[in-house]
Every structure is written in structure tokens, then in C-alpha cells.
Amino acid sequence: MRRSSFAIFHVMAVIVILVGLLTGPRLGIINHDFLAFLSPLLPQGALLSMHVLFGCLLTLIAIVFTMATIRAPFRGAPSKFDKAVNYFGYLVVVLSIVTGWLLWLNPESLSLVIHGLSATGIFLYLVLHGIKHTVFKGKQVLSVLLPRNALILLSCSIALVYFCGLGIQLIVADQHLRLEVAPLSRQSHLEIDGKGDEPQWLRAKPIKLTTFGGANFLDGSSEVEIKALSNHDETFFLIRWQDPTESLEHLPLEKTSDGWQVQENGFYRFDERTYYEDKFAIMLSTTCELGGDGTVQYGDAPLAGKPRNWHGKGYHASTDGRTRDLWHWKALRTNDMYLADDNFFGPPQSVALGQRRYTAGYQPDGKESGAYVMNWRWYSPTEVTPKRMPIPSPDITERKVLDWFASETYNPQQDMAKIGEQLPSVLYRSNRFEGDRADVRARGEWHDGYWTLELVRKHQTHSPLDVELRSGVCMWVSAFDHAQIAHTRHHRAIQLRYML
């Protein structure tokens, strides 16, 4: 291999690797808080597609370089130190490529760990390699890396590799998981009870996928199994996922010597990971792009002109003006309503006056009536004043949700609660939503380390905030183990295929 050809491979690989080293840690901050110190140095926004694209480019460069080296090896006289450093570099690059593809095909916690360690190894290699050549060659290093007669060839090579990598990414991104929606007669009746024991479910072909990156799960991952049935009016989903514990707490209020205090471990920055209920979310879209169809915006301030988020992880919002449907089932707040909270991801909303938590494009559908509210007047991490107390008060520690009509306005003079007693933070104004927000019926049951969730919705709700259920629609799923936002995820979209 000629020196100019070697230099071209070298420069292209460095460019691609540097982009990967900038985007990768930003994605990693979602799962690893210890990386947050890097946040000011990293790009923000919808970065997953870019990271995957440059992973495809690195794969292409590595394959072509290997073939070229076998055909015409580069003739040089490296020292033993150079050989050791170069072999180390080849090893960590190969590990990074292999684990990257494994994470795409079937994410496992071990692959995620090795992928992160290999990225650290690549950074170390670049430092050692760069320092060595800079010290010994000084200013001449640039002329050695990129001879003048190679500039034109380099430009053409970069363009060619980029477009080839883009093509590979488009092909890869189109490799969706297929969920066949089995036909169901109108006469068939399915009880939405979280059991899924009707014989009709045996005819539905399941798909299984590993979701990763969640808090509190074993190794941060949960295997999810999904089945679907459909008649001419509605689609039914049966979902089962691993969760070692049934979690039904939601920020309980506890009486202390200083008054009532919200029990929390991260809620102040809207990233509660202890005193929270289990949840499950489903996003639906008519398109199937990477990064949750482009709705995941990474970083503490990924949206220009909008507030920073408190936890530094990012926002959900669409930047193309379209709406994605979101079904948000909550084990405490909506399960006894036999509903999933019908929400959506849309364009970033305007900032409301006095709003402490800005949620960007994550918004609830409209409702005619019915809701739950927090059972405190103004939130403070040190002390809160409850809105209502149960009637009668002696059994307040047994309640997870407080009914408006089974409670009375809180009066500090009549507060006889003892230190250590708890109040629910969830206050029901009614027993269910009404209107658009109640379009998705759902019920879940936990048993022996698994949640089983049944959901049903009409194919067409005629709401501009909902996505019509039909062939070609893509979905993404996320599980929450007593966590507010730290959910599991997967990259490959699940595409519905109706058999009717």
C-alpha cells in the first residue's frame, strides 16, 4: 500500500472516530450519570442517527482497509512500541465495531459495557499515538499524514465513503422487527384484565426483544414479549416484560418532626428512581426512523430557545412538525382506571409562566373531565402542605391513592398524624379520564417477576393527536422499574402488519 493511500485511510478513520467519540458519550449519559461532567464538551440534539451513520462509515473503512492491507501491505519499519500501540488500536476499534452491531441486532448489557470500554480504549490509543508522533516528528507530522498530492483523492474518498455509509445506514434502519396482528372475529370477546388467558391469544405470533438502559432492572435490561390481535374496529395488545419487583409507590408524603415531607430520591431534578411506580410506554408513528423516529433530543439544552432540563438527559419532541402517539400506562395512577394515559410527542411547546418542569414535546391529549393531581400545595424538597387528608385518618398508611370524595381539606390544627405516618401523593378527582385522554383501555397484573399488560384501542379515533392503527405503523416500547424517566429502550422499530 502506498503512503498516500495509507494516509487517506488514516485521516478518514480519525474523522469518523472523533465524531463517534463525541456522540457516543452523549448517548451514554442517559444510562451513566458519572459521564455528566463531559456534557459541556459534547454535541446535543437527535444524535443517534449520526452515531449509527458514523458507525457504518467506520465499519466500511475497516473492511476496505483490511482488504487493501492484505492485497498490498504497507511497508514501514515501526518500533516495538509503535507495533504494540497499533495492535491495541486495531483491537479496540474492532471491539467497538462488533459490539456496536450487536447492540443494534440484540442489545445486551455485556455488549453495552464492552462498547463503552472500547470507546475509552480508542481515546487512550489516540492520545498515545498522537503524542508519540507529535513529539518525534513535530510539525512534519501533518505532511506525513497528508501528502499534498493526496488532497484531491482524500476529498473524493471521504465523499464516496460518506455516501456509501449513508446507504448502509438506510438499509440497516429499514430492518424493522415485524409484529403480525392476527385476525379476531367481532364475536370474540377479550377481557382487558391483565391476564391474557383467552384462547384467542394462542393464535397471535409473539415477538421478543431486549430493551436496555433502564434504572433498577437487572443489568438495566428487560426482555419484552408482544402479541397483537385485531378485529375490524379495534387492536388488542398483550405485553409481558421482566420486572423483579411490583412497585406501586409514588412519592409518598411522610410526617416528620418538621412537618410533611415528600419521600424522594431524584424527584427534585425530575429523575426519581426510588419512590415511584412501575410504568410502560408505547410510542406509535407513521414513519420508522432511528432515535424513536427522531423524537429523542439528547442533552441538557438540546432545543434552541427552550429551557434546560434539570437532569441533563434530554427531551422528547418532534422537530418535523408531526405528532407521534404515546400510550403511558402507570401501575398506580392509571391501572385502577383501566386506562393508559393517552399522550403525544409533538413540537416543543411554549414555556408557561411559573412552570418549573418544562416537558418540550411531551404532552397529554385533551380531556373533558377526570384527572389525578398531586396532594400538595407547593412542592419543596424540605416541607410540603398536603391538600387533603383521608376520612377517617387512622388508616392513612394503608392507602396508595387518595380519593377526593373520601377525604377532606387539610387542616394543620386537626392534623393528628404521628411522625413516620404517610399520606398518598396521588389525589383522584374522579375514577377515570374522559375524552381523548381515555382512548386506550388497559390493565396490568404483576406475578412472579413479570408484568402482563393488556391494551386495546380503536383503529381510528379521529383525534389529530392519535395515530391510526394500520399496516406499516411503527411502534417503540419502554419499561420503567419504579423510575420517573429512566426507562429501557431499543433502537429497531417494531412495524405492525395486519393480517385482516
C-alpha positions in Angstrom: 0.0 0.0 0.0 1.3 3.4 -0.9 2.0 6.0 1.8 -0.6 8.4 0.3 -3.3 5.6 0.4 -2.4 4.7 3.9 -2.6 8.4 4.9 -6.1 8.7 3.4 -7.4 5.7 5.3 -5.8 7.2 8.4 -7.4 10.6 8.1 -10.8 9.2 7.3 -10.7 6.9 10.3 -9.6 9.7 12.6 -12.5 11.9 11.5 -15.1 9.1 11.8 -13.8 8.0 15.2 -13.7 11.6 16.6 -17.4 12.0 15.7 -18.2 8.7 17.3 -16.3 9.7 20.5 -18.3 13.0 20.6 -21.7 11.5 20.1 -21.2 8.2 22.0 -20.7 9.7 25.5 -23.8 12.0 24.9 -25.9 8.8 24.4 -24.1 7.2 27.3 -25.1 9.9 29.8 -28.6 8.6 29.6 -27.5 5.5 31.4 -24.4 6.6 33.2 -24.5 9.6 35.5 -20.7 9.6 36.0 -20.3 10.8 32.4 -22.2 14.0 33.1 -19.0 16.0 33.6 -18.4 15.7 29.9 -21.7 17.3 29.0 -20.4 20.8 28.3 -18.0 19.3 25.7 -20.5 17.2 23.8 -23.0 18.0 21.0 -26.7 17.9 21.7 -29.9 17.0 19.8 -31.1 14.0 17.8 -27.7 12.3 17.7 -28.5 8.6 17.5 -28.8 8.6 13.7 -25.4 10.4 13.4 -23.8 7.9 15.7 -25.2 5.0 13.7 -24.1 6.6 10.4 -20.5 7.1 11.6 -20.5 3.5 13.0 -21.5 2.3 9.5 -18.7 4.5 8.0 -16.1 3.1 10.4 -17.2 -0.4 9.5 -16.8 0.3 5.8 -13.4 1.9 6.3 -12.2 -1.0 8.4 -13.3 -3.6 5.8 -11.8 -1.7 2.8 -8.6 -1.1 4.8 -8.3 -4.7 5.7 -8.8 -5.9 2.2 -6.2 -3.3 0.9 -3.7 -4.3 3.5 -4.0 -8.0 2.7 -3.6 -7.2 -1.0 -0.7 -4.8 -0.6 0.7 -4.5 2.9 2.1 -1.1 4.0 5.8 -1.3 4.1 7.2 0.5 7.1 9.6 0.0 10.0 7.6 0.6 13.2 9.3 0.2 16.6 8.1 -2.3 19.1 6.3 0.5 20.9 4.5 1.5 17.7 3.5 -2.1 17.0 2.1 -2.6 20.5 0.1 0.7 20.3 -1.1 0.0 16.8 -2.3 -3.6 17.7 -4.0 -2.2 20.7 -5.7 0.4 18.5 -6.8 -2.3 16.0 -8.2 -4.4 18.8 -10.3 -1.7 20.4 -11.6 -0.4 17.0 -12.7 -4.0 16.1 -14.4 -4.4 19.5 -16.2 -1.1 19.1 -17.5 -2.1 15.6 -18.5 -5.6 16.7 -20.3 -4.6 19.9 -22.0 -1.7 18.0 -23.6 -4.1 15.6 -24.5 -6.5 18.5 -26.3 -3.6 20.2 -28.2 -2.9 17.1 -29.2 -6.6 16.5 -29.9 -7.7 20.0 -28.8 -5.3 22.8 -27.2 -7.0 25.9 -25.7 -5.3 28.9 -22.3 -7.0 28.3 -22.2 -5.6 24.8 -23.0 -2.2 26.1 -20.2 -2.3 28.7 -17.6 -3.6 26.2 -18.7 -0.9 23.7 -18.1 1.8 26.3 -14.8 0.3 27.4 -13.7 0.0 23.7 -14.5 3.7 23.2 -12.4 4.5 26.2 -9.6 2.4 24.7 -9.9 4.2 21.4 -9.5 7.5 23.1 -6.4 6.3 25.0 -5.0 5.0 21.7 -5.5 8.3 20.0 -3.7 10.1 22.9 -0.7 7.7 22.9 -0.5 7.6 19.1 -0.8 11.3 18.8 1.6 12.3 21.5 4.3 9.9 20.2 4.1 11.2 16.6 3.9 14.8 17.6 6.9 14.5 19.9 9.1 12.7 17.4 8.0 14.4 14.2 6.8 17.8 15.3 5.4 20.0 12.6 6.3 17.3 10.0 3.5 15.1 11.2 0.9 16.9 9.1 2.9 16.4 5.9 3.5 12.8 6.7 -0.2 12.2 7.5 -1.5 14.0 4.4 0.8 14.5 1.4 -0.2 17.3 -0.9 -0.8 15.1 -3.9 -3.3 13.2 -1.8 -5.7 16.1 -1.0 -7.9 15.6 -4.1 -8.0 11.9 -3.6 -8.8 12.3 0.0 -11.8 14.6 -0.7 -13.2 12.1 -3.2 -12.6 9.2 -0.9 -14.4 11.0 2.0 -17.4 11.8 -0.2 -17.5 8.2 -1.5 -17.2 6.6 1.9 -19.8 9.0 3.4 -22.4 8.2 0.7 -21.7 4.5 0.9 -22.1 4.7 4.7 -25.3 6.6 4.3 -26.6 3.9 2.0 -25.7 1.2 4.6 -27.4 3.2 7.3 -30.6 3.5 5.3 -30.6 -0.2 4.6 -29.9 -1.0 8.3 -32.6 1.4 9.5 -35.2 -0.3 7.4 -34.6 -3.7 9.1 -37.6 -3.4 11.4 -39.0 -6.0 13.7 -42.3 -7.3 12.3 -45.3 -7.7 14.6 -48.1 -9.7 12.9 -51.5 -8.6 14.1 -53.6 -11.8 13.9 -57.3 -11.5 12.9 -60.1 -11.6 15.5 -63.8 -12.0 14.8 -66.2 -9.4 16.0 -67.9 -12.1 18.1 -64.8 -12.8 20.1 -64.6 -11.2 23.4 -61.4 -10.3 25.2 -61.5 -9.2 28.8 -59.0 -6.4 29.5 -57.9 -7.7 32.9 -54.1 -8.1 32.6 -54.3 -11.9 32.5 -54.2 -12.6 28.7 -55.6 -16.1 29.3 -58.2 -16.2 26.5 -57.6 -18.9 23.9 -57.5 -16.3 21.1 -54.1 -15.1 22.2 -52.7 -18.5 21.3 -53.2 -17.7 17.7 -51.1 -14.5 17.9 -47.5 -14.8 16.9 -45.3 -13.2 19.6 -42.1 -11.2 19.1 -39.5 -10.8 21.7 -36.9 -8.1 22.1 -34.4 -7.0 24.7 -34.8 -3.4 25.9 -31.8 -1.9 27.7 -30.6 1.2 29.6 -33.3 1.4 32.3 -32.8 2.1 36.0 -33.3 -0.6 38.7 -33.7 -3.5 36.3 -31.2 -6.4 36.5 -28.3 -5.1 34.3 -30.6 -2.3 33.2 -32.4 -4.5 30.7 -35.8 -6.2 30.4 -37.0 -8.7 27.9 -40.4 -7.8 26.4 -42.8 -10.1 24.6 -45.6 -8.6 22.5 -48.7 -10.1 20.8 -51.4 -8.4 18.9 -55.0 -9.2 17.7 -57.4 -7.1 15.6 -61.0 -7.1 14.5 -62.4 -4.6 12.1 -62.7 -1.9 14.8 -60.0 -2.4 17.4 -56.5 -3.6 18.0 -55.6 -5.6 21.1 -52.0 -5.8 22.5 -50.7 -8.3 25.1 -47.4 -7.3 26.5 -45.2 -9.2 29.1 -41.9 -7.9 30.5 -39.4 -8.7 33.2 -39.6 -6.7 36.4 -38.2 -8.2 39.6 -40.5 -6.2 41.8 -44.0 -4.8 41.8 -43.7 -1.1 42.6 -46.8 0.9 43.5 -45.4 3.8 45.4 -45.5 7.3 44.1 -43.7 10.0 46.1 -45.5 9.4 49.4 -45.8 12.2 51.9 -44.3 11.3 55.3 -44.9 13.1 58.6 -41.6 14.4 60.2 -40.8 16.5 63.2 -40.7 19.5 60.8 -44.0 18.7 59.1 -44.9 16.7 55.9 -42.1 15.9 53.5 -42.1 14.2 50.1 -40.1 11.0 50.1 -37.9 11.3 47.0 -34.6 10.3 45.6 -34.1 12.4 42.5 -37.6 13.9 42.1 -36.3 17.4 42.7 -34.5 17.2 39.3 -37.4 15.1 37.9 -35.4 11.9 37.8 -36.9 9.9 40.7 -35.6 6.3 40.9 -36.8 5.0 44.2 -40.2 6.2 45.3 -42.1 5.7 42.1 -44.5 3.3 40.4 -43.7 0.9 37.6 -44.8 2.1 34.1 -44.8 1.1 30.5 -44.9 3.3 27.4 -45.7 2.7 23.7 -45.0 5.2 21.0 -46.6 5.0 17.6 -45.6 6.7 14.4 -46.4 6.5 10.6 -42.6 6.7 10.0 -39.9 4.5 11.4 -36.7 6.5 11.7 -33.9 5.9 14.2 -33.9 7.6 17.6 -37.6 6.9 18.3 -38.4 8.4 14.9 -36.3 11.4 15.6 -38.1 12.4 18.8 -35.3 11.8 21.3 -33.3 15.0 21.8 -30.1 14.4 23.8 -28.5 16.9 26.2 -29.4 19.3 28.9 -30.3 22.0 26.4 -30.9 20.3 23.0 -33.7 22.7 21.8 -32.7 26.2 20.8 -34.5 28.9 22.8 -36.0 26.4 25.3 -35.1 25.9 29.0 -32.5 23.4 30.1 -33.8 20.2 31.7 -33.0 19.5 35.3 -31.5 16.0 34.8 -29.2 16.7 31.8 -30.6 13.7 29.9 -32.7 15.3 27.2 -36.3 15.9 25.9 -38.8 14.1 23.8 -40.0 16.4 20.9 -40.6 16.3 17.2 -38.8 18.7 15.0 -40.6 18.0 11.8 -44.0 19.4 12.9 -45.7 16.0 13.1 -47.2 14.2 16.1 -46.3 10.8 17.5 -48.9 8.9 19.6 -47.8 7.9 23.1 -49.6 5.4 25.4 -48.3 5.7 29.0 -49.6 3.0 31.4 -48.9 3.7 35.1 -49.2 0.9 37.7 -50.6 3.2 40.4 -52.1 6.2 38.7 -53.9 4.7 35.7 -54.1 0.9 36.3 -57.2 1.1 38.5 -58.8 3.4 35.9 -58.4 0.5 33.5 -56.7 3.0 31.2 -53.3 4.0 29.8 -52.7 7.8 29.7 -53.1 8.8 26.1 -50.3 11.4 25.4 -48.3 12.5 22.4 -44.9 13.8 21.3 -45.2 17.0 19.3 -43.2 20.1 18.5 -41.7 21.8 21.6 -44.3 23.8 23.5 -44.1 27.4 24.6 -42.8 27.9 28.2 -45.6 28.6 30.6 -45.2 31.3 33.2 -44.0 29.9 36.5 -43.5 26.4 35.0 -40.8 24.6 36.9 -40.7 21.5 34.8 -40.6 22.1 31.0 -41.6 18.9 29.1 -40.9 20.1 25.5 -43.0 18.0 23.1 -44.3 15.5 25.7 -47.9 16.5 26.3 -51.2 14.8 27.3 -54.1 14.5 25.0 -57.1 16.7 25.8 -59.7 15.6 28.3 -63.3 16.5 29.1 -63.0 15.6 32.8 -61.3 13.4 35.3 -57.7 13.5 36.4 -55.4 13.0 39.3 -53.3 15.8 40.9 -50.5 15.9 43.4 -51.6 16.0 47.0 -49.5 19.1 48.0 -50.0 22.8 47.5 -46.5 23.8 46.6 -43.5 21.5 46.2 -40.4 21.9 48.3 -37.8 19.3 49.0 -37.8 20.2 52.7 -41.5 20.5 53.5 -45.0 20.5 51.8 -48.5 21.2 52.9 -51.0 18.4 52.0 -54.2 19.4 50.1 -56.4 16.7 51.7 -56.4 14.1 54.4 -58.4 10.8 54.3 -61.6 10.2 56.2 -61.1 8.6 58.7 -57.4 9.3 59.3 -56.2 6.2 61.3 -55.6 4.1 58.1 -53.7 6.6 56.1 -50.6 4.4 55.9 -52.6 1.7 54.0 -53.6 4.0 51.1 -51.6 4.4 47.9 -54.1 6.7 46.2 -56.4 9.2 47.9 -60.0 9.7 46.6 -61.2 13.3 46.6 -64.6 12.2 48.0 -63.1 10.0 50.7 -61.0 12.9 52.0 -61.3 16.3 53.5 -59.4 19.6 53.2 -56.2 19.5 55.2 -56.3 21.5 58.4 -53.0 21.7 60.3 -54.9 22.2 63.6 -56.6 18.9 63.1 -53.6 17.0 61.9 -53.2 14.1 64.4 -50.8 12.0 62.2 -47.8 10.6 64.1 -44.2 11.0 62.9 -43.5 8.3 60.4 -47.0 8.0 59.1 -47.5 8.5 55.4 -50.1 10.1 53.0 -50.6 9.3 49.3 -49.3 11.9 46.9 -51.8 10.9 44.2 -55.2 12.6 44.6 -58.0 11.3 42.4 -60.6 13.9 41.4 -62.6 11.1 39.6 -62.0 7.4 38.9 -61.1 7.8 35.3 -60.3 10.2 32.4 -63.0 11.3 29.9 -62.3 12.4 26.3 -59.3 12.0 24.1 -57.0 11.1 27.0 -59.1 8.0 27.7 -58.9 6.4 24.3 -56.7 3.5 25.4 -58.1 0.9 27.7 -55.5 -1.0 29.7 -55.0 -3.3 32.7 -51.8 -4.8 34.1 -51.0 -7.5 36.6 -47.7 -8.4 38.2 -46.8 -12.0 39.1 -43.5 -13.8 39.8 -41.2 -11.2 38.3 -43.3 -10.3 35.3 -45.8 -7.7 34.4 -48.6 -8.7 32.0 -50.4 -5.8 30.3 -53.4 -5.8 28.0 -54.3 -2.8 26.0 -57.0 -2.0 23.3 -57.8 1.0 21.2 -59.9 1.7 18.2 -58.1 1.8 14.9 -59.3 5.3 14.1 -60.1 7.7 16.9 -60.5 10.8 14.7 -58.2 12.7 17.0 -55.4 14.7 15.4 -53.2 13.6 18.4 -53.6 9.9 17.7 -52.0 7.7 15.0 -54.4 5.4 13.1 -53.6 1.7 13.7 -52.9 0.1 10.3 -50.2 -1.9 8.5 -46.9 0.0 8.2 -47.2 1.9 11.5 -44.2 1.6 13.7 -44.0 1.3 17.5 -41.4 1.5 20.2 -41.7 0.3 23.8 -40.1 1.2 27.1 -40.3 -0.3 30.6 -39.9 1.7 33.8 -38.9 0.0 37.1 -40.0 2.4 39.8 -38.4 5.2 37.9 -39.7 8.5 36.6 -37.8 8.9 33.3 -35.0 6.3 33.4 -36.7 3.7 31.1 -35.4 0.9 28.9 -35.2 1.4 25.1 -34.5 -0.3 21.8 -33.2 1.0 18.5 -35.0 -1.1 15.9 -38.6 -0.1 15.3 -41.5 -2.6 15.6 -43.6 -2.5 12.4 -47.3 -3.6 12.5 -48.5 -6.0 9.8 -52.3 -6.6 9.9 -53.4 -10.0 8.6 -57.1 -8.9 8.1 
